[in-house]
């Protein structure tokens, strides 16, 4: 009764089925474009206001703009040496990202730090620990034994402590009595993007209650979409650090508050 063939439909509507579909697709594209613009606006707004919102949980946050150049100066020689002797600039964490964990450590004073993805970040954390009393406990983990050895050598040359350097496999197989149950600060920059994604669920369990997690390389839409969906599902708050950590390669990070 309700079915109309093409001739009946055209007779009643005055338009062919193809014309109706074209009109529908045009409307769909318009609505889709509006949705994209709204999502882009929401994302841009979050990137702008999140550094200010962080001031509620990190009291020193309003001073970041003044303190960042000081911390960058402290890390400049290590950063330059690392780029020239160990790793290409686009493989190491950025100068911008090396500043934020150093600022965070001075502001929050974490007692346990998990450095996932050894390298320049290991030197940043251990340089900080060498200047603080009491020094935090730091674990640096890598999925590559070869890269872990490069990190060990770089730390040794710079007279920085290199204890608790382990492969990812060795670390996750440790008994709970042999490592901290949780960490106050975790930097997750482990391996390639596939490795990082696969490890994220487990990494979240390594963060102490009220601890913090830094996730880099949020410029990749696929990875960023997975990360933000997972964080929302598990009711974790996260803050964009794009305004603070964006580098010349388009990389930037977020901060998760667990």
C-alpha positions, 0 to 999 in steps of 0.5 A: 500500500505504501510502496511507490514505484519510480513513476508514481514517486516522480508523478507525486513529488514532481522530482526523480529519485535521483534528484531527491537523492542529490538534494539529500546529499547536498543537505548531508554535506552541509550538516556534516561541514557544520558538525566539523566546524563545531568540533574544530571550534570546541577543540580550539576552545579547549586548547586555549582554556585548558592551560588556565584550568590547570591552574586549579590543580597546579598552583604554579601554572600561571607562572609557566610563561615566565618560568619556561624560558628558564627551564629551557635554558637549563636543558639546552646543552643536554638537548643539543648534545642529544640531537647531535650524538644520539637521535634525530630531532624528530625522533627525540621529544621536543624541546617544548615537551622537555620543558613541561615535565621539568616545570611540572616536577618543580611545581608538583614534586612527584616522588615516583616517575615512570619514563616510558620511552627512554632517551632525552626524557630520561636525562631531563627527569634524572637531571631534575632528580640530581638537583632535588632532595629527597630525589624522586624514584625514576624508572626509565623503560623502553621496548628496545634493548638497543635504545635502552643501552643508548640511553644508559650511555648518554646518562653515563657520559653526562654523569646522571644516575642510570638505575632502573633502566628496563625493557618494557617486557621486563618491567611488566613482568616484575613482581609487584614487590619489586617496583612501585605499585603506582607512579605520581607522574608517567610520561608515555612515549613508548615505541611506535604509535601502534605500541603506544596505543596497545600499551595505554590501557596497562599504562593507565593502571600504573598511574597513582590515584590523583597522579598525572600522565603525559601523552605525546604525539596527539597530532595524529587523529587516529591515535588522538581519537582512540586516546580521548574516547578511552579517557572519557569512557574511564572518566579521566580528566585530560587537558590539552597542552598544545599551547605549551608543547607544540613544536615545529613538527606539529607534535603536542601533548595532553596531560591526564589527571587520574 
